[in-house]
Amino acid sequence: MLKHEVVVVGAGLAGQRAALAAIEAGREVAVFSKLHPLRSHSGAAQGGINAAVGKEDSVDTHIYDTVKGSDYLGDQDAIEFFCQAAGPTVVEMEHFGTIFNRGEDGSLARRPFGGAGFPRTIYAADRTGLALLQALWERLGTEEFTLYEEWDLTSLVVRDGAVQGIVAFDRRKGDFAQVAAKAVVMATGPFGRVYGRTTNAHSCTGDGVAAAYAAGAALKDMEFVQFHPTALMESGILITEGARGEGGILKNALGERMMAKYAPHVFDLASRDVVSRAIVTEVLEGRGFPGDYVHLELMHLGKEKIESRLQEICDFTRNFAGIDPVTQPIPVFPAQHYMMGGISTDIHGATTLRGLFAAGEAACVSIHGANRLGGNSLLETLVFGKEAGIAAAAYAVSATAPSLPEGGLDVATAPIRAWSRRTEGEDPSVLRTEMQRVMDRYVGIYRNESDLLEGIRRVRELKKRFAQIRVVDQSPVYNLNLSDALEVGHMLELAEAIVVGAYARTESRGAHARRDYPVRDDARWMKHTLAVRGPDGPKLSYSPVAYTRWEPKERVY
């Protein structure tokens, strides 16, 4: 049996920052990851990180923009804490070695992003997430900790309402292990792979979120799924909001600058939910190009600006679409991008289970509410990763030694081992594909009652079929058929929580757009959705939204 004081699951920005904070607090730390840390999905973030550091900008404006962007569902105390920490966090990451772009005067360069009152998105070309990840990994590498690389999380160990550790699968050896821990931090990132068309990496399967849910932790606001407006048409590869921040323009098949109709004040830099719905509306009303997409034009920006500020976008469009953005428009259509929902936490990462903490996209604080502003997610990983690490370390100081049940490993892994003993059963990859088609079709940008009911029915049918899956590969080493099965099981649980929450919320707010309830309903729905796993699916309850200074009002751009 393995034993550590603090176990961090996930090695992206949130996980690394949590580990560093716990180490600096004097605790012994282990990090479990199914990827090498530098392959974490944090490295895919392109556009930048928000901080109100400009002379004309202010922390209050950042707070207000985030509150408004959330469609007033974000907790304002958490948002204030978050935005106040932004400047020091960016400075710290610069001191760790992050090489940000600079203005002519030597100050940190900033680009406009959607929903922001001022240009406050600090960037490293269009590879900001990777630049931050490399710098933080180098800083963490100066400390002592244990890294378990290429391990799959299977479950949490809980006794008497407190977390005692985790159960995980070592891909390289083919063994399951119980890992005792005084505190566990979940930082496993998003679960966008429940959708077929997504900007998320194939590793983004919500393992930590599903494990917390199965152990009894509450999930919050799972119905709020962000779709990024500009994903490359064929592949779904992200085309950063920074492309529009640098001056890119969306045009329909009539050659119109379409966003003038939907956001007459800020045009292409409206919030992501507004721009995504606008693109879908243009296509549905017949103003899209054949094949159902619109154009993102960068040509007018000039070759030097495009190739220096948007290097990765040039590579993606040239290599994956055969398009040169210097001379040709980019075909784009929205794709799932970010989950506003996740494990319910307070500002310090504490969940509803003692000893369990969470940070990053796996968590819901809630600062994003019904819609996240671009540039706030990288900041979220660092601010709340640090807080979760500090809180986990403090908890571990006074926590009793973890107690793992006798024979608990056999009990926890028996259903998983049964998959490999079956001579008949379905391939989990088939269920994965069907789940993604269901979510794309029935739980997309626009929703309605009949679609959501059908989505619930189909997801639950897939869950029943999952109970009879078969893992064909009998290899003990790097059995990716088994890893795939684990991931599909996690995603089916989370898909059900998303669609059930969406069906229950009879209003439109932020990224949750119901055609049968097109108006935001503050009287009935100014509240967070909480989902706890029950024998028949998610059991929903609700909690109030925290207010400080800003009362809800009409949200226009």
PyMOL commands that set and color helices and strands:
alter all, ss='L'
color gray80, all
select helices_A, chain A and resi 13-24+37-39+41-44+59-69+76-84+86-95+128-140+192-194+207-214+242-245+259-262+267-269+272-284+299-301+303-309+311-321+360-362+376-398+408-421+428-442+449-466+480-504+522-525
alter helices_A, ss='H'
color red, helices_A
select strands_A, chain A and resi 2-9+29-33+49-50+110-111+121-122+146-149+151-159+162-170+175-186+219-220+225-232+249-251+294-297+330-339+342-344+356-358+363-364+446-447+513-514+527-534+537-544
alter strands_A, ss='S'
color yellow, strands_A
deselect
rebuild
show_as cartoon
